[in-house]
């Protein structure tokens, strides 16, 4: 059973000798730190658009524990042995710090963990389960190279980077709406040229490509988790006819939507 500590100005759940969950602003000097632990830090700004995840190598964890953060964050301190069981080769270098946009699937888990209001043993069990889920899903996306890095040494100002992060979050949350470039530019407060250039610089793809990827990812999920006809799945994800949906899906997954459903469900 995990052990929760609430005497300090942050919440701490010791899941096992290999993992500790911290929720708060820090500093975290009294925290139980697993041996040679690395850190995964999930942060939320004034708006969810600035949500990020940072992977911190073991050599940087001492500084992380001492930091007085500017907002409540979730910190997972995890021993390399635990990471090795999830993915044997994806352990960050000791001195590394990698920063990524927090995608919607991780954001939902992180917010559920951060905002849990259950107390006592029930709260500890819930936070433990969500913390393990968050860790495993983060490493799954790392392994798939599916996390979009934040802008590093770029020409974007901090304000413009936040605006472009807001665009990425808009795509994550409102992928099933008509998101024209003009509408997106007007809502984020950037002109089209700066928006398109900055988005590609930050995420390595165009806005249109990001929208298509989000829609097709959701379509693949619906094919496996619902009984909707293929044509209905396509329509729900913004494709007005089955032929255009099948073409786009085939380019992304290499098979038709029907074959994708049949193959995955038969596996």
Secondary structure as UniProt FT lines:
FT   STRAND          3..5
FT   STRAND          10..16
FT   TURN            17..18
FT   STRAND          19..24
FT   TURN            29..30
FT   TURN            35..36
FT   STRAND          38..43
FT   HELIX           48..50
FT   STRAND          52..56
FT   HELIX           58..60
FT   HELIX           61..66
FT   STRAND          73..78
FT   HELIX           80..86
FT   TURN            88..89
FT   TURN            94..95
FT   STRAND          97..101
FT   HELIX           104..114
FT   HELIX           120..143
FT   TURN            144..145
FT   HELIX           158..174
FT   TURN            175..176
FT   HELIX           181..188
FT   HELIX           192..203
FT   HELIX           207..225
FT   HELIX           230..236
FT   TURN            237..238
FT   HELIX           242..253
FT   HELIX           257..266
//
